[in-house]
Structures are given as C-alpha cells and as structure tokens.
C-alpha cells in the first residue's frame, strides 16, 4: 500500500485525511478483492452544516458511516468515514457538510454519478454487476441521484404543452406525461389519465401561467381536453398527427383488413395473405424493408378496399403540412368527400369523427408544433419501460422519463 498522503491525494476526499487502510484478497479466483480506507475530517477546516451551509461553532458529537466509493486498485472500495454532527440553529442536529458525500448517502457522489450515467445506457442488472452492488441498491442510488439532480421542473414562461398517455405494466394502468414540445422537455408525469389525475399539473402551473397557455397538443381524449378548457381559457386544442395516424390504423386499416379476411373465406390463400398483412399495413411505408414493400404493393394491387384506405391514410398525413388554414380546409374537404364516397364503413365513420373535431385538426396551422416530438417521447417511454423490467416503482419510472427529456435549452 502506498503512503497515506498519496492515498489521500489520489482519493481526492476533500477535507479528509486517511487513517488506517486495508485490503482483503480472496483465495477464490472468482471473488472480488476489497479495499477499505478510514477517513478523518481535517480538524483545521471550519465545520459547516449540511442542511443550510452555515458555519457552526460547536460540535455535538462524532459518528461514522461506511460508504462505498468508486472501485480503486481493482477492488471494491469502502470508506469508513468519521464525521462530526452539530446543533445548527436553523436545522437542529445535522451532519457536517462533506463536498463529496450527500447527507444521508451510503455512496459517494462520484459513485452515484457513475451509476446514473451507466443506468442511462444499460439495464440495472448490468450496472449492479459492474459495481458489485445489489439490484435494489443501484435503483435506490439512481433514484436518489435523479431526485436531487432534476429537482422541481421550471414551469415559468410556458406557452405550449403536449399531453400524452402511456401504459404502465402491460397496459393495466395508465399515466400521463406533459411536455413542452419546442424544447422537448418533460414538465410533469403523473398516474392516471382522467381529469382529476392531470389537475395537479394545472394547479402547479398556477392561474396566471394557465392563462398564458396558447396551445395544448394531444390525442383526441376528452378528459385532457376538458381539463385544459377549464384551466386555460386561451389555449387552443391541437390534435397531433401521430395519434390520428395510429387511430386510423386501428379503426380503419385494421378493421378493413379483418373484414376483407372474413369476406375471403372461400379463397384460403388470399385470406392468409390479408390476415398476415397487419404489420406491413400499419407500419410507415418508408420504414418497410424492400421485400415487405413489394408484398404491400402486391396486396394493395389485389385488394381494392385495402388500397383505398391505404392511399387515404397517406394523403391524410399531408393535411399536417399546411400552414394556411384556408388551404388546409380545402384539402380537408377534398379528402372528406373521397372518404365518404368510398362506401367503406369504417373509413366513413372515421371521416365523420374528424369532421366533428375539425377545429382541433386545423389548429395546427397556427400552432405548428412538431408532432414527432410526442411520438418520440412515446417511443422513448417504451424503451425505458423495457430496460427497467421489474421497476414496480412508478416514482422511479417517472423520474427516468424526466431524465430522458431534460430539454434542449436547459
Ligand atoms: Zn443548518
């Protein structure tokens, strides 16, 4: 072992000196070596309170705590940290401030930071393995780190929001995420998707900020709409393309596909082709592999009704390209007439639904928010959920969503 001064210098535990040290090497070849280092506070350093940062004159007592640090010398490293507690006039009994250790933490700040950085990239169990920590401990470390790092979101100056729901745990329960679409920042995440579930956000935003809100982008979901109307008298409701496209996929394309498969009962091969085409019909055509694109082309050439709903799907998306409401309205009228004349019931139903909600669709002309932001957040949440298999902790899940979308300008 090198000299204590060297260890202290290399260890960089500011304000602390090294006491005894030791190393435990296991005989078993697969076991991990352990290093422990005892640390004492430098007595010449003024004692300040970890609660408020104020300098405190009198020490109340001494105590100690085992703390894990980053691995050193190829071994798991534990520190036995001796520190002082004081009676602070403002905070009561508090521990002294240590720059590299949070008041109640059992890991150093730099270890917590490394854990957090790795958690963004790989599943928790890999992080646990890497640092020789338990799964639960990694989760606890990361959660505490995120809580401190993210703090309360800044809500001032917000003029537009995007609202979206997502499923927790195999779709049994739902939650709502609220974002600022221009900066891609998550402002709020909460359980549920009903009016009362999202109300805390608007209460937090405050009356004045609610009145400044100009637009709320969302799926056609009544509870969100009603809640926005109630709190934000000046906000326009804007429906985003991503949600309307997926609704069209479910309620028109897939409905027609099932109907066509049923109609082809006597023609087994054709029926199988239609039945198996769910995925290539719902996917964005640009994302299809060349082979699948050929399959899609053949299917559409053979099936008139599927071809009609497919073409109308692609055309509907162009409605979101318009910047002038008059032009958008003319385009809409033409699309609507084609849909109604198609004699395809699910398509007609969908067109009538959109007609009722036309203001929310045309509102995107004035509030041209990039709707792919909502799609991006939606997809990313699914990735986080997959990586976080076994979370069972909504609060942690929500913190991770906020972590993934800190905003461009922050
Ligand atoms: Zn204090």
Boltz pocket constraint, residues with backbone or C-beta under 6 A from the ligand:
constraints:
  - pocket:
      binder: B
      contacts: [[A, 49], [A, 50], [A, 51], [A, 52], [A, 53], [A, 54], [A, 88], [A, 89], [A, 90], [A, 91], [A, 92], [A, 94]]
      max_distance: 6.0
